[in-house]
Amino acid sequence: MGDPSQNVPDAVEDPGFREASWPGWRGRAREWGLVAGLLRAARVGRGGVVLVEGRPGVGKSRMLDVAAATATRSGFRVARGVADELAQLMPLAPLISALKESGCPLRAGDSGGEPGPVDRRLLLLEHLHEPLETLVAHGPVLLTVDDAHWADPMTLLALRSLTVDFASSPLIWMVARTTGGGDALRLDRVFNALEREGATRIRLGALDDAAVAEVVTDVLGAAPEPDVLALAGIADANPFLLVDLIEKLRREGGFRIADGRARLVSTRLPPAQAVTRERLEDLSRPTRHMLQVAGILGRSFSVKDLAEMLGESTGDLLPMLEEAMSARIVESAGHELAFRHELLWEAVTETLSSAVRRALHREAGEILLKRGGSAIPAAAHLIRSAGHGDVFALLALDRAAREVLRSSPQTAADLALRALELTDASDPDWVGRAAVAVDALTAVGRLGEAADLARPALGRAPPVWAHRLRCALAYILLLSGRPADAVSQAESLLSREDVSRDLRDVAEWTVFWGLICLNDVREGQRRAQAVLADRDKRSGTAVMGALLMLSRCALIDGRLDDSFTHLHEALRIGGSGTVEAVQRPYARLLLGHLHRCLCQFEAADLAIRAAEEEIEALGVTVLAAQPALFRARVKLAAARLHDAAAEAEAGMRIADDMGTHESIRVGLSILAYIAVRRGDMNAAGRNIRKYARERGGAGMLFGSACGWVEAVVAEAQGDRERAMDIFGPAYTDAERRQWMLVTAPLAAAWMTRLALASGNRAYAQTIVDMAGRLARKNPAYPVFAAAAAHARGLLRADPADLAFAAANHPQLWERASAAEDLGVLLTTSGAAADRERAITSLDQAHDGYQQIGALRDAARTRARLRALGVRRRHWVRSHQREVGWGSLTDTERAVAKLIAQGLTNRQAAARMFLSPHTVSAHLRRIFTKLDIASRAELARIFAEECPDRDS
């Protein structure tokens, strides 16, 4: 056969590659080709992700070693991190280590150990950008994370997020895992998601016959005969074990090499695993004992910790350490030592009985606790040694859980739940541990588990803890889309006399928000007025809740100026420092929502951006996805379908990353609506089906528009009856009708048209009457006058009203829709003049639909024009270029300009009122359309295409 290295890209063929590689590297030539291709791409500015996985011993760690050596010789900066089972409780440990070694460490305090916001995860992700941007500013970078199966939840979240954010930067990520190790399900989700987004996934399996032959040839310098190839069966085709076995047999004279061929002469062939055991048995007894203790400290370990565990000085350990390193059991790993391979580490620790292992872990935990400082390193040992009712260990786990609650609530939840398992039912500390677990589970979106734990804890808790747990349960139910149950729990708390003022006011806020979700304006208004009448005795939290309630009441009543007044007062109260962090961002989100309803798009963007900054700064992670979802609605209302889809997808991804899965339904409903506008009914139906499967009830926070989308999809699919059923309450209930027409003004014409098509003129009349009432109440907001004119023009067949809407509606799609309705009406008169006006109006509608990408509507309008003898081409799709500068959308050109000027993704996002994830998505499309791989190439193209503009 030919030399497999001939098929390996140039990046692997640098002069020092073979010297840096391990024996038999050509057995992985195909895999190396994939890695080398990405390294070569990074040289010209494009990023990428490589996911490496396989059983122990298949060479994943060595692949990272050689990639790092190759990248260093190619001028890359290299940052290397390794996850460790005993560092799994420390948030971001592998990335912090990698960045420190690379010379671009995280700022002091950014690792999340200090007090700060409610949930520091968003800030930690933000802080990671700075050192990474510093690294890539100087050229291509390779960042490796080995043993990702032991990575902590925050590291996995960072990998999930940052790999996308830096996709357009010269940063290559290599993440390696051992299959079946650690939390396999959690890591599977991350690997699968990264692969869907374009990561290269390399599954290292057992070596095939050809690869085994190459390994043997590399080690022995001779081609193997069949008896030598049979060694692969003994080693289970595992490269590490195979090389170990071959080298042992060679040292013992087990091969005869003649005429370039290798044959076996030894008849005694030990199992490959025995080779590893024999290597350990050849060591002196003190060195073996030292390695056993070292193995308890982890695959990598500090010499200081080892000396303290053994009660020896570092100098006393030197002979044993030198022997272990000479035997290639351990090796240097930065400031620590590490077992050379996970199989060696496992072989050492397996020589200890479970009882001895537990005792050594206990001793290690006690030593680390006595040093003071963080309890997290000690907890990693104590969690493996604690028995039921072990007070010392449980107190340490409590401390560790509280330490990581803000920076890694998933870890805090795991610690707290483990501590609960070890706690006696009669232990008075059980309730406190349950409360910490409830908080942590809530933060990561495990709402069902949080509620299931909070309820039994309520029955066992003394009053002080019971009140806190009930308040937490009410909030959990609110987040779960069960506002009625949330209100019930909060009111139960408010009925008690012994509740602290802080908890009472948070419960009051929960009642208000629950009533907002339920649209129960009568009860909400009554309670809000009572709170404001006694506001001097209330905290800012309760007052803000009352003001948000009154703003919603005014909105439902169609009093827009009053709604703004209450919201601005709520913002003033929120800025006074008297409102709980969790409650503060809601006012800005509602302000953005109100501006969007009124088609005040720039003001909506500003409010949403401010809310996003507040959510990040305060650590209100439960709302992390909402800014992107709110922006998606704004872009949709502004007829920017590409941007709306990108923001919806970004919001869904953030919701999935942060555990707030209920928000995914909102994103799916937005994507379904966009699909209808684009004429992709398969995608619309697919997204609605996914929407129906996602968890979350009708009372989800900010989910009120989803019913409207369901009706639009049903009608587009030809199921008019289903659409009427969905809208039934809005036709028959005045409050719901007014709420619908305030929050979605274009619904006035749509619902009127639907009612008329269903033969229900009375329903259509109710919509027209309500739209007219809103217009008269709010003359300062032209959207209502235009919406009322459109609905009235449909009901009365009045061309003047339809022409007014077509000329004055602030929404582009609605203007085109009114122009289409006017054209349809004029075609029925039979007059020649009206026919020409109809063609002109339908032309206006067609061009408007085409401009915004509403392809389904454009196709329908072309059909109407053909019926009048006029043919229009599909000019947007047939004549718009698919590649090159001319193929970029307006938003993509705006992104290209900012990136060409040297801005980061996050800086460009702030300028354009987009999420950084959305800017990343636009950049990926820009690179594809322009067939480029770097920001430098983008800057060059921009300068060529726009020479008169700043670049």
N, C-alpha and C positions, 0 to 999 in steps of 0.2 A: 504494500500500500504506500501511497505517497506520504510526504511529511505533513502532518496535520497543521504544523505551524505556518504552512503556506496560506492557510485559510484565515489566519488571525490578522486583524487590522494592524496598521502601522504602529499604533500606540503601544502594542505589546512587543514590538520588534526593536525597541531601543537597545543600545549596546549592553546595558547592564541588566537586562530583564532576566536572562537565564540564570545569572549568578544570584539574583535575588529570589528566584522561584524555588519551590520545593521539588523534590524528586517526583517525576511523573507529571509535571505541569501540563504536558501536552495531552494528558488524559482528560483535561478540562478545556481543551482548545475552543470548543464551541462556546462555552460559557465565558471564556476570556474574550472571545470576539465581541460579545455583547457589552461587556464592561469597557473594553478598549474603545468601542465605538462611541460610548458616552463620554469617555475621557477626551477623545478627540474633539467631540462637539463642544465640550466645555472650554477648550482652548480658544474657540471663536465666540464664546459668550453665551452658550445655551446651557441650561441646567437639566437635571434629570435625576431619576431615582432608580436605584438597583435594590431589589429585595432578594436576599440569598437565604435559602432555608434547606434543611436536611437533617438527617439523623446525626447523633454524635460521631465525630471522627471523619466526616465526609469532606472536610477541608474548607468549611466556611470561614473559619478564623484565618486560616492561611491565605485564603483568597483576599481577605481584607488587608492582610500584611503586605502581600505582593502589590495590590492595587495602590496602597499608600506609598510603597517604595517607588513604584513606577510613576505615580503622580508627582512625587517630590523631584525626581530626575527630570520630569517634564515641565518644571517650573510652577507647579501647583503649591498653594499653601494647604497643609493637611491638618485637620483637627480630628482626634480620635477619642472615642468614648466607649466604655464597656459597662454594660449593666451587670449587676451582681445580685444574687439572691438575697444577700444580707444587707444590701443597700436599697432594697426595693421599697422601703418605707420613706426614703429620702426623696422629696420631689425634685425632678430634673437632674438627679445625680449624674447620669452619663453625659448629658449635654453640658452641664456646668464644668465637669472635668475636661471634656473635649475643648471647650472654649478657653478654659484656663491654660491648657497645654499649648493652645495655638497663639497665645499672647493677646487674646481679645476677651478677657473674662467678663462675666456679668458684673454690673455695678454692685457694690456692697449693699446688702439688704434686699436685692432683687430676687434672691432665691426663695423668698416667701416665709422666712422664719420669723420676721418681725411683725408686730401688730400692724393692722392696716384695714383695708376695706373688708366688707362682709365676706367676700369671696375674691381672692387675689388672682384667680386663674387668668382672667382677661389681661390684667396688668403684667403678669409674668410673660404671657405671649408677646405683649407689646415690648417688654424690656429685652426679650431675646432678639428682636429685630436689630437693635443697635450694634451689638458685636458682629452679627452675621453680615450686616451691611458694610461694616468696617472691613471685614475679611474680603468680601467680593469686590470691594472698591479697588483692591490692589491686584486683581487678576483671578484666574480660576481657582476654585477651592474644592477639595475633597473632604467630606465630613463622614466619618464612619461611626456606626453604633453596633457593637458586637453584643452577642447574647441578649438580643432584644426580648427574648422570652422572659427575662427577669426585669424588664423595664417597668418603672413605676407608671401609674396612670397619667401623671402630668407629662412625662416624657412622651408617651404614646399620643397624647393630645397635641403636643408641640410638633411631633413628626407629621401628624395628620394635617395640621394647619400650615406649618412653615414650608413644607415641601411644595405646597400650592403657591404660597405667597412669593417664593423665590424661584418659581419655574422659569422665569424669564431672565434670571441672573446666572452667571457662570459658576453655579454651585451644584456639585454632584453629591448626592446622598447615597451611601451604601449601608443598608441595615440588614444585619444577619441574625437569624434565629435558629434554634434547634427545635425541630417539630416535636410537639407533644409536651414540651417543657413549660413551666409557669402557667399563667392564665391563658391557655391556648385559645379559648373562644374570644376573649377580648382582643388578642393579637390578630387572630384570623380576620376580625372585622376591620382592623386597621390595614392589614396587608391587602385584603380584598378591595377596600375602598381606594387605596393608592394604585392598585393595579387597574381599576376601572378608570382612573384619571391619567393613565399612561405610563405607570411605572413598569420597568423591566423586571420580571420575576424569574429568578433562577432557582430551580429545584434540583439540588444536588443529590442524586441517587447513588446506588451502588455502581461501581465502575463496570463497564461492559468489557468483553474479552479484548477488544482492541486497545482500550484504555489501560487494562491490566498489563498487557504486553508492553505498552509504552512506559508504565511505571517501573516494571522490572528492568527494562532496558536502561532507563535512566539511573537506577540504583546500582545495577551490576555491570553496566557497560557492555552487555551482551544480550543477544536475543534469547528469549526463554524457550525451552523445550516444553512439551505438554505437561510433564510432571511438575515443572516450576509454575506453570500457569495455574495448576490445581491449587496452589497456595491461596488463591483468591477465595476459594470455597471455605478454607479454614478461617480466613479473615473476614468472611461475609462481604467480600468486595469493598471493604472499608479502607480508604486510602491510608489513614493514620495507622491502623492495625496492620495492614499489609506491609507498609514500609518498615514498621517496627519488627515484624516477623522476619522479613528478608534480611535486615541488618543483623539481627541476632544470629540467624543461620550463617551468614557470611563470616561473622566474627568467629563462629565455632567451626568454620571450614565445611559447611554443609553444602557447598556448591562446587562443581567442577566446570571450569570455563575453558573451552577449546574451540578453535575455529570460529570465534565470534558467537558461540552458542553456550548457554548456561544449562547445566543439568543438576539434579539433586543427587547428593551422595548420602545424605543423612536419612535414616529410616525412622528416626524418632522425631515426629512433628508435633510440637505442643500446640494446644489451642491458642489462638492469637491473644485472647484475654490473659492467658497464663504468662505471656511474655511481659505484659505490663506488671503483673504481680511479681514475677521474678525480678524485674528491675527494682522493685521496692524491697524485696527480700535480700537483695545483694547489698543493701545499705546497712550501716552499723545500727545497732539497736537505739542509741540516743538520737540518731538522725531520723529514724522511723518515728519515734515518739514525738520528736519536734514537728514532723510533717503532719502527724495526726492532729496535734493541737492547731497547727496552722490551717489545716483543712476546715476546722470549726469556724475559723475567722472569715472564711470565704475563699473563693477561687483566687482573689488577690487579697493581700493582707499587709498590714503595717508591721515592720520589724519591732517597733516599740511595743505594739500590742502583744506581739508574740512573746517578747522578752518578759513582759509583765505577767502574762498568763503562766509562763514557765518559772517565774521567780528567778530569772537569770539576768545577767547584764548582756548588753548587745555583744560585747567582746567575747563572752563565754559561748555565744551562739555561732560565732564566726566559723569554726571548723565544721559544724554540722551544716550550716548554710552553704559553705563552699562544696561540701560533699554532695548536697542535693542539687546544686547548680551544675556540678561536673557530670552528674548522672542524668542531666537534662530533665529533671523532674520539675524544677522551678526556674524562673528566669526573671530578669529585671523588667519592671513595668512602671516606668516613671519614678515616682517617689516611693513606690511599694515593690513588693515581689509578687509573683503570680505563678500558679501552676501552669506548666507549659501547654497543657491540653485539659479540656474538661473531663476526658476519660481518666487521666491521671488523678485529677482531683477526686473524682468519684471513687476510684480504686482505693485512694487513701482513706477517705471518710467511711467507706464500706468495711474497713477493717475494725471499726469501732462498733460496739454493741449499742443498741438504742438507748440503754440506760446510761452508758458512759457519754454518749453524744449529748443527751439532755443535761447531764451534770456539767459538762464543759460549757455548753451554751449558757447555763445559769451562772457559772463563774464569770464568763465573759461579760454577761449583762451586768453583774454586780460591779465588776471593775470599771466598766464604762460609766455607770451611774455615779460611782464615787468620785469620778473626775469632775462632775458638775456639767453645766451646759445642757445641751439638748438631750432629751430622753429618747430620741428616735433611734440612734445606733444601738442603745441598750435594748430597746423594745424589740428590735429585730432578733435578738438572741432570746429574750425572755418569752417571746410568743412561741418559741420552739421548746421551751423548757417548763413553762408554767403548768401546774396541775390545778384541778378544781379547787377553788377557794384559796389560791395562793395570793395572799394579801399583798406581799411585796411586789410580785410581778404585776398584779392587777393595777396597783397604783401607778406603776411605771407606764403601763399601757394607757391608762387614763391620761397621763401627762402627754404622752406621744400623740394621742388622738386629738387632744386640744391644740397641740402645736401645729399639726398639719391640717386642721379643719379649714382654715382659710385658703391655704395654698394647694391642697390636694384633698378635697372632701371625699373622694373615692377611697383613698388610703385611710382617712379618718373613719369612714364607715366600716371598712374591713377590720380595723383595730377595735373599734367600739363593739362591733358584733362578736368578734372573737372574745373580747373581755366579758361580754354578756354570757356567752356559752360557759365561761369558767366561773361565773358568779353564782353563789348559792341563792336560791329564791328568797330566802329570808334576809339576805344581806341588804342593809339599808342603802348601800351604794348602787344597788341594781337600777333604781329609778334614774339616778343621775347619769349612769352610763347609757340607759335607754334614751334619755333626752339628747345626749350628744349624737347617738346613732341616728335619731330621728332628724336632727339638723343636717347631718352629713348626707343621709339618704335623700332628703329634700333637695339639697344643693345639686346633687348629681342626677336628679330627675327620676329617682327610684321611688316614685310617689306612692305606689301601691304598698311597697314594703314599709315605707315610712308610716303610712296610715295604720297598717296592720300591727306595727310595733307601738304606735302612740296609744291606741285604744286600750290594750291590756295594761299599759303603764299607767294610764289614767286611774284605773281601778285600784292600783297599789300605791299611788303616790300621795304623800302628805299635801295639804292645800297649796303650799307655795309651788311645788313641782307640778301639781295637777293643773294649776292655772296656766303655767307656762306651756305645758303639753297641750292643753285644750286650745290655746291661742295658736300653737304650731299646727295642730290638726285642722283648725279652721282655714289656715293659709294653704295647707296641702290640698284641701278639698277645693279651694278657690282655683288653685293652679291646675287641678284635675278636671276642670270644667263642670264642677258640681256646686254652683253658687248658692243654691237653696240650702244644701247641707252645710256649706260654709257659714252662711248667715245663721243657721240654727245653732251651730257650735259657738259662734261668737256671741250670740244673744244669751246663751246659757252661761257664758262667762260673765257677761255684763250684769246678769241677774244676781251675782254674788256680791256681798258687801265687803269681803276681805281681799279684793283684787287690787293690786297696786295701780297707781295712776298710769304708769307707762303701759302696762299690759291692757288696761281698760281702754286707753286711747288707740292702741294698735287694734284691739278687737273692734272698736267703733269704726276705724278705717276699713277693716275687713268687711263689716256689715255694709258700709257705703259702697265699696267696690263690688260686693256681691249683688247688691240691688242695682248697680249700674249694669252688670252683666245680665241681670234678669229684666232690665228695662222697667223696673217697678218704681216709676217716678212718684207716685202718690206717697207711698211709705217713705221713699228716699227724701222727698222734699220736706215732709213733716219732721223727720229726724234731723236733717241738715239745719233747718231753721231753729230747732231746739238747741243744737250744739252751738250755733253762731250767737244765739241769744245769751248763751252762758260761756262765751269764748274766753273770758278772762280766767276761767277755772279749767280750761282745757289746754292740752299741749298742741304744738303746731301740727302733729300727726293727725289728730282728730279734726282740727279746723281745716286742714288741707283736704281731708276726706269729704267733709261737708261741702267745701267749695267745688270739688270735682263733681259731687252729686248734683249740686245746683246748676253747674255748667251743663251736665247731661240733661237735666230737666228743661233748661232753656233751649237746648238744641232740639229736643224732641218736640217742644212747643213751637219751634220755628223762630225763636227769638235769638238770632245770631249775635247781635251786639251784646246782649246780656251774657251769652255763653262765653264770649271773649273776655268780658269783664271778670267773671268768676275765675276763669283760667289764669288770667294775669295776676289776680290776687293770690291764687294758689301758688303761683311761681314765686311771688314775693315772700310768702310764708315759708316756702321750701328753701329759699335762700337765706333765711334767718338763722339756720342752724338748729331749729327746734323740732325738726321732722326726722324721723327714723330714715336711715339711708335706703332701706328697701322700698320705701314708699315714694321717694322724691322724684324719680324719673317719669312717673306716670303722667304728671301734668304736662311735661314737654311733649311726650308722645301724643297726648290728646290734642295739644295745640297744633302739632303737625297734621294730625288727622282732620281737624277742623279747617285748617288752611287748604288741605287737599280737597275737601268737600266743596269748597268755594272756588276751586281752580286757581288758587293763589300759590302757584307751584314753587316759586322762589322762596317765599316765606315758609312754606311747608318744608323745603329742603333745609333751611336754616334751623328750624325747630327740631327736626329729626337729628341733624348733626349735633346740636347741643345735647339732646337726649342721649345720643350715643356716647359722647364724651363723659356725661354724667354716669351712665351705666358702667363704663369702664373704670372711672375713678372711684366710684363708690362700691364696686364689686357686686352689682346686682345682676348676677349671671343668669338668673331666671328670665331676664328680659334681653339677654345678649342677642338673640335672633331678631328681636322686634324692629330695630332700626332698618335692617335690610328689607324686612317684609313691608314696613311702612313706606320705604323708598320705592319698593316695587309697585305699590299702589299709586304713588305719585307719578312715577314714570308711565304707568299704564294710563292714568288719567290724562297725561300730557301726550299720549299717543306715541311713546317711545318704546315700542314693543321689545326690541332687542335688549335695551337696558332693563326693562321691567322683568324680563325672563332671567337675565343675569342676576339681578338683585334677589329675585325669588329663590333661585337656586342657591345663592350665597346664604340667604336666611335659613333655608332648609339644612344646608350643610353645617352651619353654626349650631342650629338646634340639635342636630344629630351629635355633633362633637361635644356639646355642653350638657347633653342629657335632657334637654327640654323638648322631648319628642312631640309633645302635643302641638307645638307651633308648626310642625311639618305639614299639618292639614291646611293651614292658611296658604303656605307656599304652593301646595298642589292645586288648590282652588284657583290661584292666580295663573298658574301655568295652564290649567284647563281653559280658562277664559281666553288667554293669549292664543291657544291652539284653535279655538273657535274663530277668532278674528283672522287667523292665518289660513283658515280653511282646512286644517289638519284634524279631521274629526276622529281619526284613530287615536291620535295623541290626546285629544280632549277626553274621549271616553276612557282611555287608559289612566289618565290622571284623576278623573272623577272616581274610578274604581279604587285606585290607591287611596284616595281621600276617604272613601267609605271604610276602608280597612284600618286606617290609622286610628290610634286611640285618641280620645278627647270627646267631650260632650258638646251639646249645643251651647252651653254657657261658657265656652272657652274664652279666655282673655283675648280681646281684639279679634275675635273670630266672626263677628256679626255679618260680614259680607259674603260668607260662604254659601248661604241659602240662595242669594241672588245669582251666584255663579252656577249653582246646580240647575236653577231654572233656565238660565241662558243655554247651558249645554243640552238640557232636555229638549228645549224648543228647536235648537239647531239640529238635533238628531231626529226631528219630526214628531216628537212626543209632546204635542201641545197640551194634552190633558194633564200630563205630569207637571209641566210648567205651571199650569193654572192651579194645581193642587198645592204646589210649593208656595205660590203667591197668594193663596186663598186668604190667610189671615190679614195680609196687607190690604187686600181689596175690601175686607169687611170690618176691620178694626181701625178707627181713625188714628190712634196713636202710632200703631205699627206703620200705617200708610205714610203718615207724616215723617216718621223716622226714616223710612226707606227713601223718600223723596229728598230729604235733607242730606243724607249721607251718600246717596247716589243719584244726583239730579238727572242723569241721562235715563234713569229708570222711568221717568214720567212718560216719555214718548214710547219707550219699549213696552211698558205695561198697558198703555192705552192701545197700542197696536195689537198686542196679544189678546186683550179683552175683545176688541172688535173682530179679530179673526176667529175668536171662539163664539161669536154671536152674543156677547154679553155687553150690550151698550151701557147698561146701568153701572157695571163695574168701571168701564171706561170713563163715565161721567164723574165717578167719585175721584178718580185720579186727576182729571182735568180741574175739578173744583179745588182739590187740595193744592195742586201746583199753582193755581192762580192765587190762592190765599197766601202761600209762601212768598210769591213774588210781590204781593201788595205789602206784606209785613216787612220785607227786606229790600227796599228799593236800592240800597247801596251795593247790593251784590247782584250783578247782571246775570249770573248764571241762572238764577231762578226765573227771571223774565224770559230768557231764551228757552228754558225748559218748558215753561208754561205755554209759550207760544207754539212750540212744536207739538205738545200734546193736544192743545186746543185745535191746531190746524188739522191734525189727524181726525179728531172727532167731528169737526164741523166741515171738513173738506175745504178749508180756507187757505187759498194760495198765499195771501198776504202774511198770515201767521207763519207759514212754513218758510217763506222767503226771509222773514225777519230772523227766524232761528238759524237758517242757513248762512246768514250774513253776520250774526252776532254771538252765537254760542261760543264760549271760550274753549271748548273741547273740540279738537280737530275731527275726531271720529263723529261726534254728534253733528257738527256742521255738515259733513259729508252725508250723514244719514238724513238730515232735514232736506238737503238738496235732492237726494234720491226720492224722498217722499213727495217733494214738490214736482219733480219730473214725472212721477207716476200719476199724480193727480192731473197734471196738465195734459197728459196723453189721452185722457178720457173725454175732453171737451170736443174734440173733432175739428177745432178751428186751426187754420194753417199757422196763424201767429203763435197759438199755444203750442203747436207741434215744435216750432223752432225754439221756443222758450223751454220746452221739455227737454229737447236735445242739449241745450246749453246747461240746464240744471243737472241733467244726468252726466254730462261731461265733467261738471264741477265735482259731482259726487265720485265719479270714477277716478279722477285725478287725486282727489283727497284720500280715498281709500288706498290707492297705489302708493301715495307718498308715505303713508304710515305703515304699509305692509299688511293692510287688512285684505288679504287676497281673496277670501271667500266673498266678501262684500263687493270687491272689485269685479269678480267674475259674474256675480248676479247683475251688476250694473251693466256690464258689457252685453249680457243677454238681453237686457231691456233696450239697449241701444240698437242691437241687431234687429230686434222686432220693429224698430222704427227705420230700418234700412241703413243704419250707420254701423260701421265696423271699427273697432278699436283694437290695437295690438297689445300684447302683454309686455309693454315696453320695459317695465321694471325688471322682470326676470329674464326676458330674452335679450335685452340690450345692455343691462348693467354688467360690467366686467366682474368676473369671479375671482380674479387675482390681480395683483398690482395695486398701485396707489389709488387708482380710480375705483377699486372695489371696496375701499374702506367706507364705513358709515360715518356720519358726522361725529358721533361719539368716539369712534375709533380714531378719527383724525385728531380730535381734541386730546385723547390719551397719548397718541403718538407725539404730539407737540410737547406735552409736559415731560414725557420720558426723554425725548430728545434734548430737552433743556437740562437734563440731569436730575430730575426729581425721582425720589423713590416711589414705589407703588402707593405707600401710605400717604405721602405728601400729595401725590396726584389725586388720590381719592378724596382728600380733604378739600382740594381746590374745586373738584367737580361734584361734590356732594354725592359720592358713591362709596360703597364699601371697598376696602382694599381687595377683598376676594373678587369683586366685580372687575376692578382694574386689572387684576391678574388674568381673569378670563378674557377680557378684551385684548390684552397683550398677546395671549396665546393665539387668538384669532388673527391679530395683526401680523405676527411672525409667520403664520401659515400662509396668509394671503400674499405677503411680500417675499415669501421663501427666503427668510433670513433667520439668523440664529442668535443675534446679539443686539444689545441696546446701541452699541457703537454703529452697527450697520443701519439701525433705524435712524440714528442721528444723521448719518450721511445721506440717506434717502430723503429725509425731511428737508435737509438743506438744499438738495437738488430740486425737490418738487416745490418747495416754498421759499425761494431765495430772498424774497422781500420781507419775510416774517422772521421775528426773533427766534433763534434756535439755540 
